[in-house]
Amino acid sequence: DWYFYFASKTLAEREAFAYAAKTGMDIVTICPALVIGPLMQPTVPTSIKVFFDTIKGDGETVGNKLETILDVRDVARALLLAYENSEASGRYICSSTPRELCDIVNMSKSLYPNFTYPK
């Protein structure tokens, strides 16, 4: 299911750059990793569902793979930096240092101790 999401984002960005090249428009894109953080809408967005699925796993335990997760406020700062910098141009990747899944689970446990976590 995620293939279609990633493909649509990539194709839309390519079209935007193609349009910009034809019209002489300057375009800047920010491509963030998985974004979590305070919500402004009443529904849970897909990225938060993905985050919970990742830390819940399919059973009692989860693998200890690396995850790259961003706080939505950091993405907002990146957008402002690009917007306010007249030298900004092209594509920017907004990412963080990858963390082991066990560290993310342990951090979540300290913030939300009543949630059921995998080992």
C-alpha positions as CSV (number, residue, x, y, z in Angstrom):
1,D,0.0,0.0,0.0
2,W,2.8,2.4,0.8
3,Y,4.3,2.0,-2.7
4,F,1.4,4.0,-4.2
5,Y,1.8,6.8,-1.6
6,F,5.6,7.1,-2.2
7,A,5.1,6.9,-6.0
8,S,2.4,9.6,-6.0
9,K,4.5,11.9,-4.0
10,T,7.5,11.4,-6.2
11,L,5.5,11.8,-9.4
12,A,3.9,15.0,-8.1
13,E,7.2,16.4,-7.2
14,R,8.7,15.6,-10.7
15,E,5.7,17.2,-12.4
16,A,6.2,20.3,-10.2
17,F,9.9,20.6,-11.2
18,A,9.0,20.0,-14.9
19,Y,6.4,22.8,-14.7
20,A,8.9,25.1,-13.0
21,A,11.5,24.4,-15.7
22,K,9.0,25.3,-18.4
23,T,7.7,28.5,-16.8
24,G,11.0,29.7,-15.2
25,M,9.5,29.3,-11.7
26,D,11.8,28.6,-8.9
27,I,10.6,25.7,-6.7
28,V,11.7,24.3,-3.4
29,T,10.5,21.0,-1.9
30,I,11.0,19.6,1.5
31,C,10.9,15.8,1.7
32,P,10.5,14.7,5.3
33,A,10.9,11.3,6.9
34,L,8.1,9.8,9.0
35,V,6.5,12.8,10.8
36,I,4.9,12.5,14.2
37,G,3.9,15.1,16.8
38,P,1.0,17.2,18.1
39,L,-2.1,16.9,15.9
40,M,-4.1,19.9,14.6
41,Q,-6.9,17.7,13.2
42,P,-9.3,15.5,15.1
43,T,-8.4,12.4,13.2
44,V,-5.3,10.3,13.4
45,P,-3.1,10.7,10.3
46,T,-1.6,7.8,8.5
47,S,2.0,8.7,9.7
48,I,0.9,8.3,13.3
49,K,-0.9,5.0,12.6
50,V,2.4,3.8,10.9
51,F,4.3,4.9,14.0
52,F,2.0,3.0,16.3
53,D,2.0,-0.1,14.1
54,T,5.8,0.1,14.1
55,I,6.2,0.1,17.9
56,K,3.3,-2.3,18.5
57,G,4.6,-4.9,16.0
58,D,2.7,-8.0,15.0
59,G,3.1,-9.8,18.3
60,E,4.7,-9.6,21.7
61,T,8.1,-8.5,20.4
62,V,9.4,-6.2,17.6
63,G,12.5,-6.3,15.6
64,N,15.2,-3.8,16.5
65,K,15.5,-2.1,13.1
66,L,16.5,1.5,12.6
67,E,13.7,4.1,12.3
68,T,14.0,7.8,11.2
69,I,11.2,9.8,12.8
70,L,10.7,13.6,12.8
71,D,8.7,15.9,15.0
72,V,6.2,17.9,13.0
73,R,7.6,21.1,14.7
74,D,11.1,20.4,13.2
75,V,9.5,19.9,9.7
76,A,7.7,23.3,10.2
77,R,11.1,24.9,11.1
78,A,12.7,23.4,7.9
79,L,9.9,24.8,5.8
80,L,10.4,28.2,7.3
81,L,14.1,28.1,6.8
82,A,13.6,27.2,3.1
83,Y,10.9,29.9,2.7
84,E,13.0,32.6,4.4
85,N,16.2,31.8,2.6
86,S,16.3,33.4,-0.9
87,E,19.2,31.1,-1.8
88,A,17.1,28.0,-1.3
89,S,16.4,26.0,-4.5
90,G,15.6,22.5,-5.4
91,R,15.0,19.5,-3.2
92,Y,15.8,19.1,0.5
93,I,15.6,16.0,2.6
94,C,14.4,16.6,6.1
95,S,15.6,13.7,8.3
96,S,17.0,12.9,11.7
97,T,19.5,10.5,13.1
98,P,18.1,6.9,12.8
99,R,17.3,5.4,16.1
100,E,16.9,1.8,17.1
101,L,13.3,0.8,17.6
102,C,14.0,-0.3,21.2
103,D,15.1,3.2,22.0
104,I,11.9,4.6,20.5
105,V,9.8,2.2,22.5
106,N,11.6,3.0,25.7
107,M,11.2,6.7,25.1
108,S,7.5,6.2,24.4
109,K,7.2,4.1,27.6
110,S,8.5,7.0,29.7
111,L,6.1,9.4,28.1
112,Y,3.0,7.1,28.0
113,P,3.4,4.4,30.6
114,N,-0.1,3.2,30.4
115,F,0.2,2.0,26.8
116,T,0.9,-1.7,26.1
117,Y,4.3,-2.1,24.5
118,P,6.1,-5.1,22.9
119,K,9.3,-6.4,24.3
